[in-house]
Amino acid sequence: MSVPTVSARPAARHGWAQALAAVLTGLAVMALAAALGLWAAGATGLPDAAFPRVVAATLVTSVGGSVDLSGNAGVLAQTRAGLTVIPLSVTVAGALVIGAGFLRPLRHRAVASARELAGWAARIAVLWLLVLIGLALGARQTFAVDVGNGTLSDLTGLFDSAPRVGFTTDVPLTVLFGLLWLAGVLLLALLVARGAPLPGRLLRFQESVRPAAHAMVVLLLAYVVVALVAALITAATRGHVPATFAVILLGLPNLAWLALTIGLGATWNGRVDGPFGLPMPHVLDVILRTPHVSELSLRSLTRYDGRWWWLVAVDAILLLAVAFRMAARSPARIRLWQHAVHLAVALALAVLMICLTGRISAHYGLSLLGIGDLGGGLSGELFLRPRLWQAVGLGALWGLVAGFLGGLLAKGVRRRGEVDGP
């Protein structure tokens, strides 16, 4: 009986069956999170059996795809609507599962050729492309808008111009951004996982990149865990259980990472108008529901309730912990200033990612013969956007300080590259 050679084993592992399992498992986890979150939010009551298509649209937006809202109320009426939000709970769940599926056949190996890694990633990408096309084509629906009673209702009946709104997907953009999302997930998985193999020419970079990248992933996930505990306590003590679980399953990282940046000193600008609202915490809705654009910052939060200063303490504790872990996982020859620079760059990039993915924008309105003028209960607006470069700069500054202090704390820890003295 012949024994398979070592070189043949990776090829056997990286087959289409393994790629299909990784993609389908990731898709199933994302669909489950989206469906349960939308169910908790009450989306099962949508007309025309639209729930599966709304789930598909949620999956599209979770990977950066484009969903366009449209309105039609006849020649005498005017509607407008728009929505830009990424349900990061679904995004994170899919990224963790697909990243783990990508790394699984590569475990227990020190080196892999660039060709082998590219081939394995290409199999996953081809199958993911088919998933993206299917989701983009399935995420299409139109709904009738209930204008209630009164003048607008009478006029819509008189002119047979009942308003309808719907959503469709931009298939090319969805495919493009969905594949970019997948590439980012696979690349981050290789950067973060300590045991993942790299091509020989890139091994020298892992000492500076991997500990810092791993520290950022730990920081972001730790903040999600803290937010999860806070959400569960809120659900148990204050009620609103369905709304709270909808937030957990759809947008918990959105709120958790928003709190992370605010604790660093970053400022977000926003406004809430109409029936839109931010379900938790309530203070966000209070601060942003003003006639003009408001600032959401540590100063505005503590003006409402002084206990929000704890965001600074949580940031400091978690950053110092991951900085220590980064330094302890780095070779002993890495100097203190290098630890500081590595964490500064990593935290600045993490904050940049949060600012780009955490933006929220939603609006809708209806006007008929100039009546309604997009106001009252027939319109609403919600937006939240960061002061980008201020947030990135603060992230770099915090990273410098935390990286230096973490390196100091790790000096007494035995690390790779150290040898015993005579």
N, C-alpha and C positions, 0 to 999 in steps of 0.2 A: 504494500500500500504506500503510495507516495504522500509525502507531507507537504502541504502548501507552503510556499516560500513567504517570507515576510513582505516582499514587495507586492505579492498578489493579494494580501489580506486587505489593505486599504481600498484597492479597486473593488473588492467584493463588498466592502462595507458601504461605499459611497454609491449605491445603486439608486434606481428610480423608486424602488419601494420605500427606502428609507427617506428619500426626499418627499415622497407623497405623504408618508406618515407625519413628517415634521410640519408640512403645510396644512394638512387636514386637521391635525391636533391644534395648531395655532388658530386656525379659522374657527374651529368648534368652540374653543375657549372664548374667543372674541365675540362670537355670536351669542353664546350663553350669557356673557356679561351684559351685552347690549340688550338682549331680549328681556332679561330679568330687570334691568334698570328701567327700560321703557315700560314694562308691565307695572313696576312700582310707581312710575310717574303717571299711570293711567292711560297709556297709549293704546291699550287693547280696545278701548271704546271708540277708536277712530272708525269712520264709516267706510263702506265699500271694501271691507276685509283688507285694509291697508297695512295692518301691523307688520307682516313679513317685509313689505317694501320699505317701511320706515326703519326696520332693523337693518336692511341692506344699505340704506342711506347713511345710517349711523356708522356702519362698518367702513363705508367709503370715506366719510369725514375723519374717522379715527386714524387712517393712514395717510392723511393729507390730500385726499381726493376732493374734487370739486362738485358740489351740489348747488344747482341754481334754482332759485324760487321764481315762480312766474304767477301772474294774475291776469284774469280776464273777466270784465264785467260789462261787455258790450261797448258800443260806440259812445254812449252817454256817460259812462262811468270810467273811473280811473283807479287802479289799484297799484300798490307797490309793496315789495317785501324783499328782505335780504337776511341772510344768516351766515355767520362765520364763527364757528366754534369747533374745537377738537375735543371729543370726549376722551380725556387722557387715561381714564381707568381702563377703557377698552384697548387703547393704544399700548399701555404698559403691559397688560395681560398678554396680548399677542406678541409683543417684543420679547418678553421673558420666555414664553413657550417656544417660539420659533428659534430664538437664539440658542436655547438649550438643545433643541432638535438638531440644529446645525453643528453644534460642538460635540454631540454625543459620539458619532463615529470617529472623531479625532482625538478622543481622550487617550491617555496613557502613551502619548507620543511626544517627542521633543521637537522634531523638525518635520515640516511638510513642504513640498515644493509649491511654488506659486501656481504652476499649472494644475496641480492636484486640487488646491484650494479653489481656484477659479472654476474648475470643472464641477466640483461639488456645489459651489454657490450657483452656478448656471442651471443645474438641474432644479434647484429650489426656485430660482427666478422664473424659469419657464412655467412651472406649475402655478406659481403665484400670479403670473401674468394671466393665466386662464381664469383664476379666481377673481382677479380685478375686473376683467371684462364681464364676467357673469354678474358680479355685484353692480357694476355700472349700468348694465342693461336692465337689471331687475329693480333698481332704485328709482322708480318713476310712478307718480301718483298725482291725482287731482282731487281737490275737496271743494265742496260748496261752503261759502262763508255765511254764517248766521248773523244777519244785521239787526236782529232783535225786532222790537216794535217801534212804531213812530213813523216820521216822515220818510226816512230812508227806506224803511221796509215797504211803505206804500208806493214809493216811486220805483223801486226795483220791480215790484209786481206790475205796475202800470206799463213800464217800458220793457218788461221781460229782459231785464239786465241783471239778474241775480249774480253777484260776484262769485268767482271761483279762484282758488289759488292752488298751486301744485308745485312739485319739485321734479327736476330731472338732473341727470348727471352729465358732465362734460367728459365723455369717454377718453379722448386723448390725454386730457390733463389728469384724469384719475389714474390712467395707466402710468403716465410719467412720474407723478408724485408718489404713487404706490410703489413703483420699482425703486425710486430714490429712498423711500422709507425702508424698504427691505434691505437695500445696500447699506444704509446706516446701521440697521440692526445687526447685520452679519459682521460688519466691520467692528462695531462696538463690542460684540461678543468676543471676537478675537483679541481685542485690546484689553478687555477686562479679565477674562478667564486666565488664571495663572498657569494652568496646565495645558492651554490650547497651543498647538504647534504653529510656528511661523517659518517662513522661508529663511534659509541660513543667512542671507544678506541683511535681514531685518532683525536678527536676534539682538544686535547691539543696542537697538532702540527700546527694547522691552524694559530695561532697567529704569529708564526715566519716564516712560509712557504708562506702563501697566499699573504700577502702584497708584499713580495719580488718577488714572481713569477708574480704577477699582474704587478708590476713595470717593469719587463723585457719585458713582452708582450706589454705593452704600449710603451716602448722605441723602440722596434723593429718595431712596426706598425707606430709610429711617424716618424721614419726614412724613411719608405716606402712612407708615405704621402709627406714628404719633397722631396724625389726623384721624386715622381710623378709630383709635381708642377714644379720642374726643367725640367723634361722631356717634359711636355706640353709647357713650355716657349720655350724650344729648338725647338720643332716642329713648333711653331708659328713663330719664328723669323729666324730660319736657314733652314727650309725645312726638307727634308728627313722624311716626315710624316709616310709613311709605315714602314720604318725601326724603327723609334722611337716607333710606336705603337706595333711592334713586340717585342721590348725589354720590353715595359710596360706589355704586356700580358703574356710574357714567363719568363723574367729574371730580372724584376725590383728589387726584394729583393736581388738578387745576387750582383748587383751593389751598392744598398743602404747599405747593411750590410758590404760589402767590404769597403766602405767609412767610416762606423762606426769604424771598426777595425783600419784603417789607421789613423783616427783622434785620437785614443788612443795611437798611436805610433807603431803599429804593422807593420811588413815588410812581403811582399809577394814576392816570386820569380817566374819569368815567362819568357816566350819567345813567340814571334809570328813570323811565317815564312810562306811564300807562300800566297795563296789567303785568308787565314783566317784573320779575323779582329774583333776588338771589336767596335761595332757601336757607342757607346756613353759612356763616353765622349771620344773625339778623342785623348786626351792626353795619355790615357792608351795604345793605339795602337802605338803611337810615342815612348813611353818609352820602351815598350817591343819588338819592332821590331828591334832587334839587332842580330849580329852573335852569341852572347853568352847569357847566362842566365842573366837577368837583375833583379834589385831590384825595386819593387814598394812600395814606402814608402812616408811618409810626406816630407822627404828631397828631394827625386827625383821629386816629384810633384811640390814642391815650387821652385826647381831649374828651372823647365820649366815655371812656372807661380807662382809668389809670392802670388797670391790671394788664393791659396789652403790652406793657413793657417786657412781659415774660418772653415775647418773641425774640428779643435781643439775647436773653439768657439761653434760650433753647438753641439759637444759632451758634452762640459761642461754645456751648458744651458739645454739640454734635460736630462742629467744625474741628474743635480741638481733638475730639476722639478720632475722627477719620484722619486728621493730620498725623497723629501719633501712629495710627495703623499704617499709613502710607510710609512713614519713615522706618517703622519696624520691618516692613516688607521689602525695603530697598536695601541694596548692598551697602556695606559699612563705609565704603569710600565716598559715597555721596555726601557732599558738604551741606552745612546748614543753609547757606544762601541758595543752593540748588533745590533743596526741599521747598524753600519759600517760593522760588520761581515756578517750580513744577505745580504746586498747589494753586498759585495765583492764576496761571494759565488755565488749569483745569476748571477752577471755579468760575472764571470769567466766561469760559465756553459754556459751562452748565447754565449760568444765568442768562446768557444769550439765547440758549435753547428754550429756557422757560419763557423768556419775553416773546419769542417768536411763536411758540405754540400755545401760550396762555392768553392770547388776545381773544376778546369776545366782541361780537358785533351782531346785533339783531334789530330789525325794524319791520313794521308793516303799517299799512294805512289804506283807507278807502275814501274816495270823494265821488259824489254823484251830482252832476249839474251844479258844482260849486258848494253843495250842502254836505256837511261832514268834514270838509277841508282837512282830512287826515287827522282829525282831532277826536277828543272824547274817548269813549270806549272802543272806537274803531281804529285806533292807532296806538303805537307804542314804540319805544326805542330803548335799547340797552347797549352800552358799549363800555369796554374797559381795555385800555392800552397803556403800556409802560413808557416811561422816559428811558429809552433804550440805553443810550450810552452812559447815562448816570448810573443805571443799574449795573452795567458791565464793569464800569470803573470801580464801583464800590465792591463788586465781587472780587476783582483783582486785588484790591487793597486788603480786604479781609483774608484772602488767600495767602498773601505775603506774610501777614502777621501770624496766622494760624500755622502755616507751613514751617516758619522759623521756630515757633514755640513747640510744635509737634516734634521737630527734629531734636530740640533740646531735651524733651522728655524721653525720647527714644535712645538717648546716648547710653543709658545704663542697660539697655536691652541687647542681648547677644543676637547679631544679625548675620545674614549671609556675607561671606567674605572675611569674617573675623577669625583669627587664630589665637590659640592660647600663647601667652608669653612664656619665656624660659622658666 
